[in-house]
Every structure is written in structure tokens, then in C-alpha cells.
């Protein structure tokens, strides 16, 4: 992650409400949780909850191409 993790985490914590207002957007939610995981790791929190949240959001994918994109991002996150 580049930049400042504190405001990044603050923005990532606000984003679920924005995503939820747009309807079912599992890829957006999953990628948001990856951003949260990155910010949390930078701040020393590596418990993995944000990654688990990303996996949970991704489990709602119905489009194979979106799940494939998630899987590629997930591989990067570890």
C-alpha cells in the first residue's frame, strides 16, 4: 500500500454503505475488503478478518468472469 493507511482505512470503513446503496455488488465489496486488509496490515493489524470478509462477499458472485477477477486479486493478497 502506498500513501497514508489511516485515511485509507477511514474511507474503506465508510464505503460499505455506499456499495450497499447500489444493490448487490459482490466484487466491489470484496475489493473494498482487500483495501481494508491492506490498510489494516500497514497499521499492524494482521488478524485476517478483512480477507475473510472479502471471501464472504465473493461467495455471492454469480458471474464467472467477476469471480475470476476476484480470484486473481485474492491470489495477490495471499
Backbone as XML, in Angstrom:
<?xml version="1.0"?>
<chain id="A" units="angstrom">
  <residue number="1" name="UNK">
    <atom name="N" x="0.847" y="-1.173" z="0.000"/>
    <atom name="CA" x="0.000" y="0.000" z="0.000"/>
    <atom name="C" x="0.888" y="1.230" z="0.000"/>
  </residue>
  <residue number="2" name="UNK">
    <atom name="N" x="0.527" y="2.175" z="-0.816"/>
    <atom name="CA" x="1.231" y="3.453" z="-0.806"/>
    <atom name="C" x="0.316" y="4.490" z="-0.166"/>
  </residue>
  <residue number="3" name="UNK">
    <atom name="N" x="0.885" y="5.561" z="0.313"/>
    <atom name="CA" x="0.069" y="6.602" z="0.926"/>
    <atom name="C" x="-0.098" y="6.393" z="2.416"/>
  </residue>
  <residue number="4" name="UNK">
    <atom name="N" x="-1.106" y="7.025" z="2.976"/>
    <atom name="CA" x="-1.338" y="7.005" z="4.405"/>
    <atom name="C" x="-2.465" y="6.031" z="4.731"/>
  </residue>
  <residue number="5" name="UNK">
    <atom name="N" x="-2.147" y="5.039" z="5.554"/>
    <atom name="CA" x="-3.112" y="3.990" z="5.865"/>
    <atom name="C" x="-4.275" y="4.480" z="6.721"/>
  </residue>
  <residue number="6" name="UNK">
    <atom name="N" x="-4.077" y="5.492" z="7.547"/>
    <atom name="CA" x="-5.147" y="5.951" z="8.437"/>
    <atom name="C" x="-6.334" y="6.507" z="7.647"/>
  </residue>
  <residue number="7" name="UNK">
    <atom name="N" x="-6.122" y="7.489" z="6.749"/>
    <atom name="CA" x="-7.285" y="7.948" z="5.979"/>
    <atom name="C" x="-7.802" y="6.886" z="5.004"/>
  </residue>
  <residue number="8" name="UNK">
    <atom name="N" x="-6.923" y="6.026" z="4.517"/>
    <atom name="CA" x="-7.370" y="4.951" z="3.622"/>
    <atom name="C" x="-8.332" y="4.024" z="4.353"/>
  </residue>
  <residue number="9" name="UNK">
    <atom name="N" x="-7.998" y="3.687" z="5.590"/>
    <atom name="CA" x="-8.870" y="2.826" z="6.377"/>
    <atom name="C" x="-10.183" y="3.538" z="6.696"/>
  </residue>
  <residue number="10" name="UNK">
    <atom name="N" x="-10.109" y="4.808" z="7.020"/>
    <atom name="CA" x="-11.335" y="5.573" z="7.304"/>
    <atom name="C" x="-12.261" y="5.567" z="6.089"/>
  </residue>
  <residue number="11" name="UNK">
    <atom name="N" x="-11.708" y="5.782" z="4.914"/>
    <atom name="CA" x="-12.520" y="5.764" z="3.689"/>
    <atom name="C" x="-13.082" y="4.360" z="3.427"/>
  </residue>
  <residue number="12" name="UNK">
    <atom name="N" x="-12.246" y="3.356" z="3.615"/>
    <atom name="CA" x="-12.688" y="1.977" z="3.388"/>
    <atom name="C" x="-13.779" y="1.576" z="4.369"/>
  </residue>
  <residue number="13" name="UNK">
    <atom name="N" x="-13.750" y="2.120" z="5.564"/>
    <atom name="CA" x="-14.786" y="1.804" z="6.546"/>
    <atom name="C" x="-16.113" y="2.491" z="6.217"/>
  </residue>
  <residue number="14" name="UNK">
    <atom name="N" x="-16.076" y="3.593" z="5.476"/>
    <atom name="CA" x="-17.298" y="4.294" z="5.071"/>
    <atom name="C" x="-17.916" y="3.672" z="3.812"/>
  </residue>
  <residue number="15" name="UNK">
    <atom name="N" x="-17.101" y="3.053" z="3.013"/>
    <atom name="CA" x="-17.527" y="2.590" z="1.699"/>
    <atom name="C" x="-18.623" y="1.523" z="1.687"/>
  </residue>
  <residue number="16" name="UNK">
    <atom name="N" x="-18.724" y="0.625" z="2.670"/>
    <atom name="CA" x="-19.788" y="-0.393" z="2.577"/>
    <atom name="C" x="-21.184" y="0.212" z="2.419"/>
  </residue>
  <residue number="17" name="UNK">
    <atom name="N" x="-21.462" y="1.298" z="3.088"/>
    <atom name="CA" x="-22.780" y="1.923" z="2.963"/>
    <atom name="C" x="-23.027" y="2.409" z="1.533"/>
  </residue>
  <residue number="18" name="UNK">
    <atom name="N" x="-21.979" y="2.915" z="0.906"/>
    <atom name="CA" x="-22.098" y="3.389" z="-0.480"/>
    <atom name="C" x="-22.346" y="2.203" z="-1.420"/>
  </residue>
  <residue number="19" name="UNK">
    <atom name="N" x="-21.591" y="1.148" z="-1.215"/>
    <atom name="CA" x="-21.759" y="-0.052" z="-2.052"/>
    <atom name="C" x="-23.146" y="-0.644" z="-1.838"/>
  </residue>
  <residue number="20" name="UNK">
    <atom name="N" x="-23.572" y="-0.764" z="-0.579"/>
    <atom name="CA" x="-24.884" y="-1.344" z="-0.285"/>
    <atom name="C" x="-26.010" y="-0.552" z="-0.932"/>
  </residue>
  <residue number="21" name="UNK">
    <atom name="N" x="-25.848" y="0.765" z="-1.023"/>
    <atom name="CA" x="-26.881" y="1.610" z="-1.627"/>
    <atom name="C" x="-27.038" y="1.337" z="-3.123"/>
  </residue>
  <residue number="22" name="UNK">
    <atom name="N" x="-26.031" y="0.725" z="-3.721"/>
    <atom name="CA" x="-26.064" y="0.437" z="-5.159"/>
    <atom name="C" x="-26.624" y="-0.951" z="-5.467"/>
  </residue>
  <residue number="23" name="UNK">
    <atom name="N" x="-27.018" y="-1.677" z="-4.446"/>
    <atom name="CA" x="-27.541" y="-3.025" z="-4.655"/>
    <atom name="C" x="-26.448" y="-4.062" z="-4.501"/>
  </residue>
  <residue number="24" name="UNK">
    <atom name="N" x="-26.730" y="-5.259" z="-4.922"/>
    <atom name="CA" x="-25.799" y="-6.378" z="-4.784"/>
    <atom name="C" x="-24.579" y="-6.153" z="-5.673"/>
  </residue>
  <residue number="25" name="UNK">
    <atom name="N" x="-23.438" y="-5.875" z="-5.065"/>
    <atom name="CA" x="-22.191" y="-5.614" z="-5.791"/>
    <atom name="C" x="-21.067" y="-6.418" z="-5.131"/>
  </residue>
  <residue number="26" name="UNK">
    <atom name="N" x="-21.089" y="-7.744" z="-5.240"/>
    <atom name="CA" x="-20.122" y="-8.555" z="-4.503"/>
    <atom name="C" x="-18.664" y="-8.312" z="-4.870"/>
  </residue>
  <residue number="27" name="UNK">
    <atom name="N" x="-18.370" y="-8.032" z="-6.133"/>
    <atom name="CA" x="-16.977" y="-7.774" z="-6.494"/>
    <atom name="C" x="-16.499" y="-6.479" z="-5.852"/>
  </residue>
  <residue number="28" name="UNK">
    <atom name="N" x="-17.319" y="-5.440" z="-5.923"/>
    <atom name="CA" x="-16.942" y="-4.171" z="-5.298"/>
    <atom name="C" x="-16.723" y="-4.357" z="-3.799"/>
  </residue>
  <residue number="29" name="UNK">
    <atom name="N" x="-17.612" y="-5.083" z="-3.147"/>
    <atom name="CA" x="-17.477" y="-5.317" z="-1.713"/>
    <atom name="C" x="-16.207" y="-6.101" z="-1.407"/>
  </residue>
  <residue number="30" name="UNK">
    <atom name="N" x="-15.936" y="-7.127" z="-2.198"/>
    <atom name="CA" x="-14.737" y="-7.939" z="-1.970"/>
    <atom name="C" x="-13.466" y="-7.107" z="-2.141"/>
  </residue>
  <residue number="31" name="UNK">
    <atom name="N" x="-13.415" y="-6.303" z="-3.200"/>
    <atom name="CA" x="-12.228" y="-5.476" z="-3.431"/>
    <atom name="C" x="-12.071" y="-4.421" z="-2.336"/>
  </residue>
  <residue number="32" name="UNK">
    <atom name="N" x="-13.175" y="-3.912" z="-1.843"/>
    <atom name="CA" x="-13.122" y="-2.978" z="-0.720"/>
    <atom name="C" x="-12.485" y="-3.644" z="0.495"/>
  </residue>
  <residue number="33" name="UNK">
    <atom name="N" x="-12.876" y="-4.873" z="0.773"/>
    <atom name="CA" x="-12.300" y="-5.573" z="1.920"/>
    <atom name="C" x="-10.802" y="-5.813" z="1.728"/>
  </residue>
  <residue number="34" name="UNK">
    <atom name="N" x="-10.366" y="-6.003" z="0.489"/>
    <atom name="CA" x="-8.928" y="-6.107" z="0.239"/>
    <atom name="C" x="-8.228" y="-4.791" z="0.569"/>
  </residue>
  <residue number="35" name="UNK">
    <atom name="N" x="-8.847" y="-3.674" z="0.205"/>
    <atom name="CA" x="-8.264" y="-2.364" z="0.550"/>
    <atom name="C" x="-8.195" y="-2.199" z="2.064"/>
  </residue>
  <residue number="36" name="UNK">
    <atom name="N" x="-9.252" y="-2.623" z="2.750"/>
    <atom name="CA" x="-9.241" y="-2.565" z="4.215"/>
    <atom name="C" x="-8.124" y="-3.446" z="4.782"/>
  </residue>
  <residue number="37" name="UNK">
    <atom name="N" x="-7.964" y="-4.644" z="4.238"/>
    <atom name="CA" x="-6.932" y="-5.559" z="4.718"/>
    <atom name="C" x="-5.550" y="-4.954" z="4.550"/>
  </residue>
  <residue number="38" name="UNK">
    <atom name="N" x="-5.322" y="-4.311" z="3.424"/>
    <atom name="CA" x="-4.033" y="-3.685" z="3.167"/>
    <atom name="C" x="-3.765" y="-2.556" z="4.161"/>
  </residue>
  <residue number="39" name="UNK">
    <atom name="N" x="-4.772" y="-1.711" z="4.388"/>
    <atom name="CA" x="-4.611" y="-0.611" z="5.344"/>
    <atom name="C" x="-4.401" y="-1.149" z="6.757"/>
  </residue>
  <residue number="40" name="UNK">
    <atom name="N" x="-5.178" y="-2.153" z="7.125"/>
    <atom name="CA" x="-5.035" y="-2.738" z="8.461"/>
    <atom name="C" x="-3.650" y="-3.357" z="8.645"/>
  </residue>
  <residue number="41" name="UNK">
    <atom name="N" x="-3.160" y="-4.054" z="7.628"/>
    <atom name="CA" x="-1.830" y="-4.665" z="7.721"/>
    <atom name="C" x="-0.757" y="-3.608" z="7.885"/>
  </residue>
  <residue number="42" name="UNK">
    <atom name="N" x="-0.901" y="-2.499" z="7.164"/>
    <atom name="CA" x="0.050" y="-1.396" z="7.288"/>
    <atom name="C" x="0.057" y="-0.841" z="8.706"/>
  </residue>
  <residue number="43" name="UNK">
    <atom name="N" x="-1.100" y="-0.864" z="9.347"/>
    <atom name="CA" x="-1.223" y="-0.361" z="10.715"/>
    <atom name="C" x="-0.895" y="-1.428" z="11.764"/>
  </residue>
  <residue number="44" name="UNK">
    <atom name="N" x="-0.506" y="-2.626" z="11.306"/>
    <atom name="CA" x="-0.078" y="-3.676" z="12.218"/>
    <atom name="C" x="-1.144" y="-4.686" z="12.594"/>
  </residue>
  <residue number="45" name="UNK">
    <atom name="N" x="-2.352" y="-4.560" z="12.059"/>
    <atom name="CA" x="-3.433" y="-5.494" z="12.358"/>
    <atom name="C" x="-3.473" y="-6.537" z="11.248"/>
  </residue>
  <residue number="46" name="UNK">
    <atom name="N" x="-3.029" y="-7.725" z="11.548"/>
    <atom name="CA" x="-2.958" y="-8.768" z="10.526"/>
    <atom name="C" x="-3.819" y="-9.973" z="10.884"/>
  </residue>
  <residue number="47" name="UNK">
    <atom name="N" x="-4.930" y="-9.754" z="11.595"/>
    <atom name="CA" x="-5.741" y="-10.895" z="12.028"/>
    <atom name="C" x="-6.516" y="-11.562" z="10.896"/>
  </residue>
  <residue number="48" name="UNK">
    <atom name="N" x="-6.602" y="-10.956" z="9.741"/>
    <atom name="CA" x="-7.209" y="-11.595" z="8.579"/>
    <atom name="C" x="-8.713" y="-11.443" z="8.452"/>
  </residue>
  <residue number="49" name="UNK">
    <atom name="N" x="-9.363" y="-10.720" z="9.345"/>
    <atom name="CA" x="-10.818" y="-10.567" z="9.271"/>
    <atom name="C" x="-11.247" y="-9.919" z="7.956"/>
  </residue>
  <residue number="50" name="UNK">
    <atom name="N" x="-10.521" y="-8.909" z="7.505"/>
    <atom name="CA" x="-10.904" y="-8.235" z="6.258"/>
    <atom name="C" x="-10.790" y="-9.184" z="5.065"/>
  </residue>
  <residue number="51" name="UNK">
    <atom name="N" x="-9.806" y="-10.059" z="5.071"/>
    <atom name="CA" x="-9.679" y="-11.056" z="3.994"/>
    <atom name="C" x="-10.851" y="-12.026" z="4.058"/>
  </residue>
  <residue number="52" name="UNK">
    <atom name="N" x="-11.207" y="-12.457" z="5.267"/>
    <atom name="CA" x="-12.363" y="-13.348" z="5.424"/>
    <atom name="C" x="-13.635" y="-12.652" z="4.951"/>
  </residue>
  <residue number="53" name="UNK">
    <atom name="N" x="-13.761" y="-11.356" z="5.232"/>
    <atom name="CA" x="-14.916" y="-10.595" z="4.752"/>
    <atom name="C" x="-14.932" y="-10.539" z="3.221"/>
  </residue>
  <residue number="54" name="UNK">
    <atom name="N" x="-13.756" y="-10.408" z="2.605"/>
    <atom name="CA" x="-13.668" y="-10.406" z="1.140"/>
    <atom name="C" x="-14.112" y="-11.754" z="0.583"/>
  </residue>
  <residue number="55" name="UNK">
    <atom name="N" x="-13.647" y="-12.829" z="1.206"/>
    <atom name="CA" x="-14.046" y="-14.168" z="0.760"/>
    <atom name="C" x="-15.556" y="-14.353" z="0.874"/>
  </residue>
  <residue number="56" name="UNK">
    <atom name="N" x="-16.129" y="-13.845" z="1.963"/>
    <atom name="CA" x="-17.573" y="-13.954" z="2.160"/>
    <atom name="C" x="-18.331" y="-13.171" z="1.090"/>
  </residue>
  <residue number="57" name="UNK">
    <atom name="N" x="-17.892" y="-11.955" z="0.816"/>
    <atom name="CA" x="-18.538" y="-11.148" z="-0.226"/>
    <atom name="C" x="-18.422" y="-11.847" z="-1.581"/>
  </residue>
  <residue number="58" name="UNK">
    <atom name="N" x="-17.255" y="-12.397" z="-1.863"/>
    <atom name="CA" x="-17.026" y="-13.048" z="-3.158"/>
    <atom name="C" x="-17.874" y="-14.305" z="-3.325"/>
  </residue>
  <residue number="59" name="UNK">
    <atom name="N" x="-18.248" y="-14.925" z="-2.225"/>
    <atom name="CA" x="-19.060" y="-16.139" z="-2.328"/>
    <atom name="C" x="-20.432" y="-15.842" z="-2.927"/>
  </residue>
  <residue number="60" name="UNK">
    <atom name="N" x="-20.799" y="-14.567" z="-3.009"/>
    <atom name="CA" x="-22.088" y="-14.171" z="-3.574"/>
    <atom name="C" x="-22.014" y="-13.913" z="-5.081"/>
  </residue>
  <residue number="61" name="UNK">
    <atom name="N" x="-20.810" y="-14.067" z="-5.665"/>
    <atom name="CA" x="-20.658" y="-13.860" z="-7.111"/>
    <atom name="C" x="-21.492" y="-14.880" z="-7.875"/>
  </residue>
  <residue number="62" name="UNK">
    <atom name="N" x="-22.143" y="-14.411" z="-8.900"/>
    <atom name="CA" x="-22.875" y="-15.318" z="-9.791"/>
    <atom name="C" x="-22.286" y="-15.310" z="-11.195"/>
  </residue>
  <residue number="63" name="UNK">
    <atom name="N" x="-21.454" y="-14.336" z="-11.484"/>
    <atom name="CA" x="-20.848" y="-14.242" z="-12.819"/>
    <atom name="C" x="-19.426" y="-14.812" z="-12.784"/>
  </residue>
  <residue number="64" name="UNK">
    <atom name="N" x="-19.153" y="-15.811" z="-13.597"/>
    <atom name="CA" x="-17.823" y="-16.425" z="-13.588"/>
    <atom name="C" x="-16.691" y="-15.438" z="-13.850"/>
  </residue>
  <residue number="65" name="UNK">
    <atom name="N" x="-16.898" y="-14.462" z="-14.730"/>
    <atom name="CA" x="-15.827" y="-13.510" z="-15.027"/>
    <atom name="C" x="-15.516" y="-12.631" z="-13.818"/>
  </residue>
  <residue number="66" name="UNK">
    <atom name="N" x="-16.538" y="-12.274" z="-13.041"/>
    <atom name="CA" x="-16.295" y="-11.482" z="-11.836"/>
    <atom name="C" x="-15.576" y="-12.315" z="-10.782"/>
  </residue>
  <residue number="67" name="UNK">
    <atom name="N" x="-15.983" y="-13.578" z="-10.646"/>
    <atom name="CA" x="-15.299" y="-14.424" z="-9.668"/>
    <atom name="C" x="-13.845" y="-14.638" z="-10.077"/>
  </residue>
  <residue number="68" name="UNK">
    <atom name="N" x="-13.587" y="-14.754" z="-11.363"/>
    <atom name="CA" x="-12.211" y="-14.917" z="-11.841"/>
    <atom name="C" x="-11.390" y="-13.679" z="-11.502"/>
  </residue>
  <residue number="69" name="UNK">
    <atom name="N" x="-11.975" y="-12.512" z="-11.635"/>
    <atom name="CA" x="-11.255" y="-11.281" z="-11.264"/>
    <atom name="C" x="-10.962" y="-11.278" z="-9.771"/>
  </residue>
  <residue number="70" name="UNK">
    <atom name="N" x="-11.939" y="-11.658" z="-8.964"/>
    <atom name="CA" x="-11.732" y="-11.763" z="-7.533"/>
    <atom name="C" x="-10.599" y="-12.739" z="-7.226"/>
  </residue>
  <residue number="71" name="UNK">
    <atom name="N" x="-10.622" y="-13.893" z="-7.861"/>
    <atom name="CA" x="-9.614" y="-14.913" z="-7.605"/>
    <atom name="C" x="-8.217" y="-14.397" z="-7.913"/>
  </residue>
  <residue number="72" name="UNK">
    <atom name="N" x="-8.078" y="-13.608" z="-8.973"/>
    <atom name="CA" x="-6.790" y="-13.021" z="-9.300"/>
    <atom name="C" x="-6.331" y="-12.053" z="-8.230"/>
  </residue>
  <residue number="73" name="UNK">
    <atom name="N" x="-7.230" y="-11.208" z="-7.766"/>
    <atom name="CA" x="-6.898" y="-10.257" z="-6.693"/>
    <atom name="C" x="-6.604" y="-11.013" z="-5.393"/>
  </residue>
  <residue number="74" name="UNK">
    <atom name="N" x="-7.357" y="-12.066" z="-5.142"/>
    <atom name="CA" x="-7.179" y="-12.861" z="-3.906"/>
    <atom name="C" x="-5.801" y="-13.499" z="-3.890"/>
  </residue>
  <residue number="75" name="UNK">
    <atom name="N" x="-5.350" y="-13.955" z="-5.034"/>
    <atom name="CA" x="-4.018" y="-14.570" z="-5.131"/>
    <atom name="C" x="-2.924" y="-13.582" z="-4.765"/>
  </residue>
  <residue number="76" name="UNK">
    <atom name="N" x="-3.123" y="-12.331" z="-5.137"/>
    <atom name="CA" x="-2.144" y="-11.290" z="-4.794"/>
    <atom name="C" x="-2.121" y="-11.025" z="-3.296"/>
  </residue>
  <residue number="77" name="UNK">
    <atom name="N" x="-3.322" y="-11.041" z="-2.682"/>
    <atom name="CA" x="-3.433" y="-10.733" z="-1.250"/>
    <atom name="C" x="-2.882" y="-11.860" z="-0.370"/>
  </residue>
  <residue number="78" name="UNK">
    <atom name="N" x="-2.853" y="-13.054" z="-0.901"/>
    <atom name="CA" x="-2.297" y="-14.173" z="-0.125"/>
    <atom name="C" x="-3.307" y="-14.939" z="0.651"/>
  </residue>
</chain>
